Amino acid sequence: MSNLDYKAIIALLKSEDETNQELGFQLLESLGVVSNHELAQLISKQPKHILRSLKNNWKELLKLIRKIEFRYQAIAALPSNLKLLENLEILSISHGTLSVLPKEIGQLTKLERLILNYNTLNHIPKEVGDLKSIIELSLVGSGLDEFPACILNLPNLEILSLIDNQISTLPKGLIHLDKLKKLILRSNSLNEVPMELCMLENLEILDLSENNIKRLPGALSVLQNLKILYLSRNPLNKSEQEKVRNILPNTVIYI
């Protein structure tokens, strides 16, 4: 296919007219695709274009995509051949209808940021633990009633956000996330702060607000790198509030 052909197809796909977009895809399907960065970037901006490209197994085109970000889109499921997005670094699908995350998500070995906020997920597959390059994971409002164990297998994780779930306990294995700098657990059902959390010495921001925490462990003093601690809307008495201020004198604390 000539460069002129590609320019014509790109112009069709850029059109706001769905008939023109469909014609552009039909031309791609009949003429075939090769590596083209402009075309890959264009396809990555529309869910229907990405899903159709995956259906067509356009490996040469899909491997050029490094970022996918969608909000308020009706994406109920992701296809099993996600591995064709072999160089994907950011996957963000928020405020959507995603209800199932395929186990093949674990094949995106270059993924660094996975953001799946406010979908209809209730379960996170264990294969998420295979994403060893992940530095940020956000599962806000995902209907989780327990801390996904697979997260403990992410050695390079620096940012973890689990806001607005129903998590009541944190696992002992939390200590394995020793690179964690930002842990956001606001608006869950936590009753206590486990000792393991206090061993995360690289933590800089910890948000435990809007839980049901009544007592705080003295071991929080270990968190000498902690810059900000959020504790508002917990049933902490004045004694507990004073204690945490004393053991973390250099931390900005919001109670």
N, C-alpha and C positions, 0 to 999 in steps of 0.2 A: 504494500500500500504506500502511495506517495505521501509526501508532506502535505500536499494540497488536499488529498483525501482526508487526512487527519484534521486539518483546519476546518474543513466543511463539517465533519462529524462533531468536532468540539463546539462549533457554532450552534449546531442543532441541540446538543446536550445542554448548552448554556441557556437555551431559550426557555421562557416561562410557559410556553405552549407545550402541553403534554404530548400532543400529536407529533411535534417536532422532536421531542426527546425520544419518543418511541421509534421514530424513523432513524434517529442517530444510533440507537442500540441495535436495530435491525441491520443497519449497514455494518456495524462492528461485527455482528454475529455472522454475517455473510462473507465479509472480506477478511476477517481475522484480526487479531491484535498483536502488537509487539510492544516493547518497552517504550513508554512515552510519559515523561514526568507530568506534563500539563494535563494529559488525559487522566492519569492516576489521581492527581490532586482533585480534579473535578469530580471524579467518581466517588472519592472518599467523603464528599460533602452531602451525599444523598443516600439515605438508607436503602431505597429501592435499587439504586445503582450498585451499591456494594453487594447486596444480596444476589442480584442478578449476575454480577461478575463472578461471585463465588459459585453460583449454580453452573456457570459456563466454564468453570475451572481455568480462568484466565491467569495463570500463575505468573507469567512474565510481567503483567500489569500490576497484579496485586502485591507482588514483592516490593514494589516501589512505594507502597503506602506505609507511612510511619505514624500517622495519627488519625484516629477516628473519634469524633466528638458529636454526640447527638443529644438533644433535650426535647422533651415533649413529642416524641415520635412513637408511633404504634409498632414497636418491634417486640413480638411475643417470644421469639426464640432465635437463637443463632445457629447456623448450619454446622455440621460436624467437620467440614473441611476447612476450619479456621486456620489450620497450619499453612494454608496458602498465603496468609498474611505474615510471612516468615520474618519480616523486618519491622513489624508493628511495635511501637514503643509506648503509645498511649491509647487506651481504649476507655472511652467515657460514654456511658449510656445512662442518662438520668431522667427522672420524672417520666417514665415510660411504662410499658406493659410487659417488660421482660419477666417471664415467670420461670424459665429454665435456663440454666447455664450448662452447656454441654461439657462432658469430661475432657473433650479435646482442647478446652481452654488452656490446659497445661502444656500444650505443644507450642505456645507462643513464647518461646524461650528468651526473646529479646524485650519482652514487655516490661516496662518500668513503672507504669502508672495504670492502675485498674480502678475505675470509678463507676460504681453501679448504684447510685443513690435513688431512692424512692421509685423502685420498681415493685413487682409483686413476687420477688424471690423469697422463699422460706428456707431454702437449703443451698449451701455452698459445697460443690463437689470437692472431694479430697484432692483432686488433681490441681487445684489452685495452689497447693503446696509445692508443685513442681516449678513454679514461676520464680526461679532463684534470682532473677534480675530485678524483681519488684522492689521499689523503694517507697511507693505510696499505694495504699489500699483503702478505699472508702466504700463502706456498705451501709450508708445512712438510710434509715427507714426501710429495712429489708425484712422486717417481721421475724428477726432471729430471736429465739428464746434461749440460746446458749452460744457461748463463744466458739466459733468454728475452729476445731482442732488443727485443721490444715494450715492455719495462719502461723502456727508455731514452727512450721518448716520453712519460713521465709527469712533467711539469715541476714539479708540486706535491707530489711524493712526499716524505714525511718519515720514514716507517717502512717498512723492507723486511726481511722475514724469509724466509729460504730454508733453514732448518735441515733437516738430515737428507735431503739429496739427494745426487747424485753429480757435482756441478759441479766441474770441474777447472781452469777458467780464467775470468777475469773480463774483460769486453769493454773496449776502449779508450774507448768511448762513455760509460762510467760517470761521467765528468766532467760530463755533462749533468744529472745528478741533484744539482744544486747546493743543493737545499733539504733534502737528506737529513740527518736527525739521528740516526737509529738504524738500523744495518746489522747484521743477524744472519746470519752464514754458518757457524754451528757445524755440525760433523759433515757436511763435504763432502769433496772430494778435491783441495783447493787445494794447489799446490806452491809458490806464490809470491804476494807482495803487489804488484800492479802499481802503477806510478807514478800512474796515473789515480785510484786510490783515495785516494792521499795528497793529492789536490787537492780533496777534499770538505771544505772548510774549516768547514762547519757541523756536522760529525759530533760527536755528544756521547757516543754509545755504539757501540763496534765489537766484535763478537764473532767471532773467527777460531779459536776453540778447536776441538779435535778434527779437525784437518786434517793436512797433511803438509808444513808450512812449516818450512824449515830456516834461511832468512835473511830479514832484515827490512830494507827500504830506509831509508836515513837521512832520506829525504824525509818520513817519518812526523812529523818535527818540525814540519811545516806545520800539523798538526792541533792547533792551540792551544786549540780549544774542546772537545777530547776529554776527557771526564770519566772514562770507564771503558773499559779495553781488556782483552779476554779472549784469552789465548793458551795456555791450558792444553792439555795433550795434543798438542803439536806437538814435533817433534824439534829443538828449539832448544838449542844448546850454551850454556855459561855466558857466553861472550863476547857472543853475540847477546842474551842476556837482560840483560846489563849495559848493552849499547848502547841498547836500547830504553828502559831506565829513565833513562838519561842524557839522551836526546833528548826525553823526555816527562816531565820532573820533576814536573809538576803533575797528572799522570794517575794514577788508581788502576789498577794493572796486576796481573792475575792470570795467573801463569805456572805 
